[in-house]
Amino acid sequence: MLRVAVVGSGPSGCYTAQGLVQQDASVCVDVLDRLPCPYGLVRYGVAPDHEKIKSLQNSLRAVLEHERVRFLGGVRIGGPGGLPAERLRELYHAVVYCVGAATDRHLGVPGEELPGCWSATEFVSWYSAHPDAVDGGFLRDARSAVVVGVGNVAVDVTRMLARGAAELSPTDMPEAALAALAGSGVREIHMVGRRGPSQARFTTKELRELGSLPGTDLVVDPAELAPDPAYADPSALPAAQRRNVEVLRGWADRPPTGAARRIRLRFFLRPVALLGRGGRVAAVRFERTVPDGHGGVAGTGRHEDVPAQLVLRSVGYRGVPLDGLPFDAVLGTVPHRQGRVLRGGAVAPGEYVAGWIKRGPTGVIGTNRPCAKETVASLLADAPALVRVPVPGDAVAALRAEGFDPVPWAGWQAIERAEADLGASLGRGVVKLPDWASLRAAARTAVP
């Protein structure tokens, strides 16, 4: 029997576990997660109003309920209070790390440290009820917001800022975030990219949602689209970019209706400084850019200050080192060969990676399938040698001896029941528990 630990219960971890048990009937997998809840970014990164994408939890659930897969939540690997990676390796024949990319890239401009400037991930974690999130008063006294970035996460946070109570109440958003967003005074939202519309990273489906928000005008200035060489004739672009440009061209001709909120999609502007007033961010200074003929942009020396009491940066993610594993600081990934971890250029027996920590923060949820498939193939090819090394018969007993109390699948089911009960008490559907204490208390009510 080959015993494998998969660290991380998001899509990459679940697809890895699925591939292992489907392809080899002698494999048993423990899926470990720092949180008592599974599903990773599907639970804590997908926007609350995207029910179709969130329904992916149902297929991930099927993996975690497989007879040869165990979910063990509340187990931190590495770091303060965590189980050292070296010790985890002793408990299993193989370990696959699927820990994602845990931090955001910074703008690298003066004033970025001002109160009122946040990463989009911090904002998303708050309205998604991540137990590590803090309520930093994101919306306090904010009338105008700037979202720096033109990817799908930027679209998500822009959309959340423009949603009203009627659209947010049916979601699983925690009550405090719902009340804050419903009572928000933000009336102007600028979503800004340094390059042109044909180079934006959002998908057309996500983009179109911005144009159908109740009580919200969407404004696109044709003069900010025109410098894009493909704007006048997008026919030569790949299909996804062509559709984006066509949607934006249509909006550029649409007059505003005078709605209560306004979203402005801005292009060819890059932030050069955040300006403060009264100890908080008050505006973002942008430099106008133009295409440089090589796929990038060049500054023009012309600047524009956009008022904003809330700034959200959404310019990409980055992996962080995990104690006990090698790390490529330039790429933000663990060095590997076809998913096998490399230490000093040599393969480390029994250690593997999949997902963003393997390839970097690229692709969509489905990209994790072929990524996991490659790693699974490498691990199973190595299995005859790995299984010769003895490991404890029950890793859970070993984890408890190390001071951990893993949350089993029944504990997660108890959390689900508690969230359904909370929603019913508030006259809503399921409402997420937003903090560690309530999650742990709910998990303890599980029937053994």
C-alpha positions in Angstrom: 0.0 0.0 0.0 1.5 3.3 -1.1 0.6 6.1 1.3 0.7 9.7 -0.1 0.2 13.0 1.6 -1.2 15.8 -0.6 -0.7 19.2 1.1 -3.5 21.5 0.0 -7.1 20.7 -0.7 -7.8 23.2 -3.6 -8.3 22.1 -7.2 -4.6 21.1 -7.7 -4.6 19.0 -4.6 -7.9 17.3 -5.3 -6.9 16.6 -8.9 -3.7 15.1 -7.7 -5.5 12.9 -5.2 -8.0 11.9 -7.8 -5.4 10.9 -10.3 -3.5 8.8 -7.8 -6.5 6.7 -6.6 -7.9 6.3 -10.1 -4.7 5.1 -11.6 -3.5 2.8 -8.8 -5.8 0.8 -6.6 -3.0 0.4 -4.0 -2.7 4.1 -3.2 -4.2 5.7 -0.1 -4.1 9.5 0.0 -4.4 11.9 3.0 -5.2 15.5 1.8 -3.9 17.9 4.5 -4.9 21.5 4.7 -4.0 24.3 7.1 -7.7 25.3 7.2 -10.5 23.1 8.7 -12.3 23.7 5.4 -11.5 22.1 2.0 -11.5 23.5 -1.6 -8.9 26.2 -1.3 -9.5 29.1 -3.6 -12.8 27.6 -4.8 -14.2 28.4 -1.4 -12.1 31.4 -0.5 -11.2 33.0 -3.9 -14.2 32.6 -6.2 -16.6 35.6 -6.0 -19.7 34.8 -3.9 -22.0 35.7 -6.8 -20.4 33.1 -9.1 -22.5 30.2 -8.2 -21.7 28.2 -11.3 -17.9 28.3 -10.6 -18.5 27.7 -6.9 -20.4 24.5 -7.8 -17.1 23.0 -8.7 -17.0 22.1 -5.0 -19.4 19.3 -5.8 -16.8 17.5 -8.0 -14.0 18.2 -5.5 -16.2 16.8 -2.8 -16.5 13.5 -4.7 -12.7 13.2 -4.7 -12.4 13.9 -0.9 -15.2 11.4 -0.2 -13.4 8.6 -2.1 -12.9 5.5 0.1 -9.1 5.8 -0.2 -8.9 9.5 0.4 -9.0 11.2 3.8 -9.4 14.9 4.4 -7.3 16.1 7.4 -7.9 19.8 8.1 -6.3 22.1 10.6 -2.8 20.8 10.0 -0.1 23.4 9.2 3.0 22.2 7.4 6.1 24.3 8.0 6.3 27.7 9.8 5.7 28.6 13.4 3.6 25.9 15.1 3.6 23.7 11.9 4.8 20.2 11.3 8.2 20.3 9.7 8.4 19.2 6.1 11.1 16.7 7.1 8.8 15.1 9.7 5.9 14.9 7.3 8.1 13.1 4.8 8.8 10.4 7.4 5.1 9.7 7.8 4.3 9.0 4.1 5.9 7.2 1.2 5.5 10.4 -0.8 4.4 14.0 -0.3 2.9 16.3 -3.0 2.8 20.0 -2.2 -0.1 21.9 -3.8 0.1 25.1 -1.7 -0.6 27.7 -4.4 0.8 31.2 -4.5 0.1 32.8 -1.2 1.0 36.5 -1.6 0.4 39.4 -4.0 2.8 41.4 -6.1 3.3 45.0 -5.1 3.0 48.1 -7.3 6.4 49.3 -6.1 5.5 53.0 -6.1 5.7 55.7 -3.4 2.8 55.8 -1.1 1.8 52.2 -1.4 2.1 51.8 2.3 -0.7 54.4 3.0 -3.8 53.2 4.8 -6.5 52.6 2.3 -4.3 50.7 -0.1 -4.8 46.9 0.0 -4.2 43.9 -2.1 -7.2 42.5 -3.9 -6.5 39.2 -2.1 -7.0 40.9 1.3 -10.3 42.3 0.0 -11.4 39.0 -1.5 -10.5 37.1 1.7 -12.6 39.5 3.8 -15.8 39.2 1.8 -15.2 35.4 1.3 -14.9 34.8 5.1 -11.4 33.5 5.2 -10.5 33.0 8.8 -7.2 34.9 8.5 -8.9 37.9 7.0 -9.1 41.2 8.9 -11.8 43.8 8.6 -9.6 46.7 7.9 -12.5 49.1 7.3 -12.0 48.8 3.5 -15.0 50.9 2.7 -14.9 53.4 5.5 -15.4 56.9 4.2 -14.7 55.7 0.7 -16.5 57.5 -2.2 -14.2 56.6 -5.0 -12.1 53.4 -5.6 -9.3 52.5 -7.9 -8.6 48.9 -8.9 -5.2 48.5 -10.5 -5.2 45.6 -12.9 -7.3 44.2 -15.7 -7.5 40.5 -14.9 -10.4 38.4 -13.7 -9.7 39.2 -10.0 -9.8 42.9 -10.8 -13.1 42.4 -12.5 -14.4 40.4 -9.5 -13.5 43.1 -6.9 -14.9 45.9 -9.2 -18.1 44.0 -9.5 -18.4 43.4 -5.7 -17.9 47.1 -5.1 -20.8 47.9 -7.4 -23.2 45.2 -6.1 -26.2 46.1 -3.9 -27.8 44.3 -1.0 -30.4 42.7 -3.2 -27.7 40.9 -5.3 -25.4 40.1 -2.4 -27.9 38.8 0.2 -28.5 35.5 -1.6 -24.8 34.6 -1.6 -22.8 32.9 1.2 -21.0 36.2 2.0 -20.6 36.7 5.8 -23.0 39.1 7.4 -20.5 41.8 8.4 -19.1 42.0 4.8 -22.6 42.0 3.4 -23.7 44.9 5.6 -20.5 46.9 4.8 -20.8 46.4 1.0 -24.6 47.1 1.0 -24.0 50.3 2.9 -21.0 51.4 0.9 -20.7 55.0 -0.2 -18.5 54.1 -3.1 -20.0 55.7 -6.2 -17.1 55.8 -8.7 -14.9 52.8 -9.5 -11.9 53.0 -11.8 -10.4 49.7 -13.1 -7.1 50.6 -14.7 -4.6 48.8 -16.9 -1.2 50.0 -18.0 -1.5 48.5 -21.5 -4.3 48.4 -24.0 -7.6 46.4 -24.2 -6.2 43.7 -26.5 -3.6 42.8 -23.8 -6.1 42.7 -20.8 -6.2 39.4 -19.0 -9.9 39.2 -18.1 -12.2 36.7 -19.9 -15.0 38.0 -22.0 -17.6 36.4 -19.8 -16.3 38.2 -16.7 -16.0 41.4 -18.6 -19.6 41.3 -19.9 -20.9 41.0 -16.3 -19.7 44.5 -15.6 -22.1 45.9 -18.3 -25.2 44.4 -16.7 -25.0 45.4 -13.1 -28.2 47.0 -11.8 -27.9 50.7 -10.9 -24.5 51.0 -12.5 -23.2 52.9 -15.6 -20.2 51.5 -17.3 -18.0 54.1 -19.0 -15.3 53.5 -21.6 -13.5 56.4 -23.3 -12.8 55.6 -26.9 -9.8 57.9 -26.8 -8.2 55.5 -24.2 -8.9 52.5 -26.5 -7.7 54.0 -29.7 -3.9 53.8 -29.1 -4.1 50.0 -29.1 -2.9 48.9 -32.6 -5.6 46.2 -32.7 -8.5 48.5 -31.6 -9.5 49.7 -35.1 -9.5 46.2 -36.5 -9.3 43.4 -34.0 -9.9 40.6 -36.6 -6.3 39.4 -36.4 -6.4 38.9 -32.6 -6.8 35.5 -30.9 -10.5 34.8 -30.3 -10.5 35.6 -26.6 -8.8 39.0 -27.1 -10.9 39.8 -30.1 -14.1 39.3 -28.2 -12.9 41.5 -25.4 -12.1 44.4 -27.8 -15.4 44.0 -29.5 -17.3 44.2 -26.2 -15.3 47.3 -25.2 -15.9 48.9 -28.6 -19.6 48.5 -28.1 -19.5 50.1 -24.7 -17.5 53.0 -25.9 -20.5 54.1 -27.9 -23.0 53.7 -25.1 -24.1 56.9 -23.3 -24.3 56.9 -19.5 -27.8 56.8 -17.9 -27.1 58.7 -14.7 -27.1 55.6 -12.5 -26.1 55.8 -8.9 -22.8 54.1 -9.4 -20.3 54.3 -12.2 -17.5 52.0 -13.3 -14.8 53.5 -15.5 -12.6 51.1 -17.5 -9.3 52.8 -18.1 -6.3 51.8 -20.3 -2.8 53.0 -21.0 -2.3 54.4 -17.5 0.3 53.1 -15.0 0.5 54.1 -11.4 3.6 56.1 -10.4 2.5 57.2 -6.9 -0.2 57.1 -4.3 -1.0 60.5 -2.8 -2.1 60.9 0.8 -4.2 63.3 2.8 -4.8 63.2 6.5 -2.7 60.0 6.9 -4.7 58.0 4.3 -4.6 57.5 0.6 -6.5 60.2 -1.3 -5.6 59.7 -5.0 -3.5 57.7 -7.4 -1.1 59.4 -9.7 -1.0 57.7 -13.1 1.3 58.3 -16.1 -0.2 58.1 -19.5 1.5 55.3 -21.6 1.7 54.4 -25.3 2.5 51.1 -27.0 6.3 50.7 -27.5 6.0 48.5 -30.5 7.3 45.4 -28.7 4.3 44.3 -26.7 4.9 46.7 -23.8 4.4 50.4 -23.1 6.4 53.5 -22.7 5.7 56.5 -20.5 4.8 59.8 -22.0 5.6 62.1 -19.0 1.9 63.2 -18.9 0.2 62.5 -15.5 -3.4 62.3 -14.2 -4.4 62.2 -10.5 -7.5 60.0 -9.9 -9.2 60.6 -6.5 -9.6 57.4 -4.4 -10.1 56.6 -0.8 -9.7 52.9 -1.5 -7.0 51.4 -3.8 -6.9 47.7 -4.6 -3.9 46.3 -6.4 -4.6 43.2 -8.5 -1.3 42.8 -10.5 -0.6 39.1 -10.0 0.4 36.6 -7.3 3.6 35.1 -6.1 4.6 31.9 -4.4 6.3 32.1 -1.0 8.9 29.7 0.4 7.8 26.8 2.5 10.0 25.8 5.3 12.0 22.7 4.5 11.6 23.0 0.7 13.9 24.5 -1.9 12.6 27.7 -3.5 13.4 29.7 -6.7 13.1 33.3 -5.5 13.1 34.6 -9.1 10.2 32.4 -10.4 8.4 32.1 -7.0 8.2 28.3 -7.4 9.8 25.1 -6.1 12.4 23.8 -8.5 11.2 20.5 -10.1 11.5 18.1 -13.0 8.1 16.9 -14.2 6.8 17.5 -10.7 9.7 15.9 -8.8 11.2 18.3 -6.3 14.9 19.1 -7.1 17.4 19.8 -4.3 20.7 21.1 -5.5 19.7 20.0 -9.0 19.1 16.4 -8.0 15.7 14.7 -7.6 14.6 14.5 -3.9 13.0 11.1 -3.5 9.3 11.2 -2.5 8.8 14.9 -2.8 6.6 16.4 -5.5 4.8 19.6 -6.4 1.6 20.5 -8.4 -0.4 23.6 -9.0 0.9 27.2 -8.8 3.8 26.4 -6.5 5.0 24.2 -9.4 4.3 26.3 -12.5 3.7 29.8 -11.1 0.4 31.7 -10.9 -0.8 31.0 -14.4 -3.9 29.5 -16.0 -7.5 28.9 -14.8 -8.9 26.2 -12.5 -8.9 23.7 -15.3 -5.2 24.2 -16.0 -4.5 22.3 -12.7 -5.7 19.0 -14.3 -2.8 18.5 -16.8 -0.4 19.9 -14.2 -1.5 17.3 -11.6 -1.6 14.6 -14.3 2.1 15.1 -15.0 3.0 15.0 -11.3 0.9 11.9 -10.7 2.6 10.1 -13.6 6.0 10.9 -12.1 5.0 9.7 -8.6 3.5 6.5 -9.8 6.6 5.8 -11.9 8.7 6.1 -8.7 6.3 4.1 -6.6 8.2 0.8 -6.6 11.2 2.4 -5.0 9.1 4.6 -2.6 7.0 1.8 -1.2 10.1 -0.1 0.0 10.7 2.6 2.8 8.6 1.8 5.9 6.2 4.4 7.2 3.8 4.5 10.2 0.6 2.5 9.8 -1.6 5.4 10.8 -0.4 8.9 10.1 -3.2 10.4 12.1 -2.0 8.9 15.3 1.5 10.2 14.5 0.1 13.7 13.8 -1.7 13.6 17.2 1.5 12.6 18.9 3.0 15.8 17.3 0.3 17.9 19.0 -2.1 18.2 16.1 -5.8 17.4 16.2 -6.8 16.9 12.5 -10.3 17.9 11.5 -11.8 14.9 9.7 -14.3 15.0 6.9 -17.1 14.7 9.5 -15.8 17.9 11.1 -16.1 19.7 7.8 -19.6 18.3 7.4 -20.4 19.8 10.8 -19.1 23.2 9.7 -21.4 22.9 6.6 -24.4 22.3 8.9 -23.5 25.2 11.1 -23.3 27.5 8.1 -26.7 26.3 6.9 -28.1 26.9 10.3 -26.6 30.4 10.5 -28.0 31.3 7.2 -31.5 30.1 8.2 -31.3 32.2 11.4 -30.6 35.3 9.3 -33.3 34.6 6.7 -30.6 33.8 4.0 -29.2 30.7 2.4 -25.9 29.3 3.6 -23.7 31.9 5.3 -20.0 31.3 5.9 -18.5 31.2 9.4 -15.9 34.0 9.3 -13.4 33.2 12.0 -11.2 30.4 13.4 -13.1 30.2 16.7 -16.5 29.6 15.1 -15.1 27.1 12.6 -13.3 25.1 15.3 -16.4 25.1 17.5 -18.6 23.9 14.7 -16.1 21.1 13.8 -16.1 19.9 17.4 -19.9 19.1 17.0 -19.1 16.4 14.5 -20.5 12.9 15.2 -17.5 10.5 15.6 
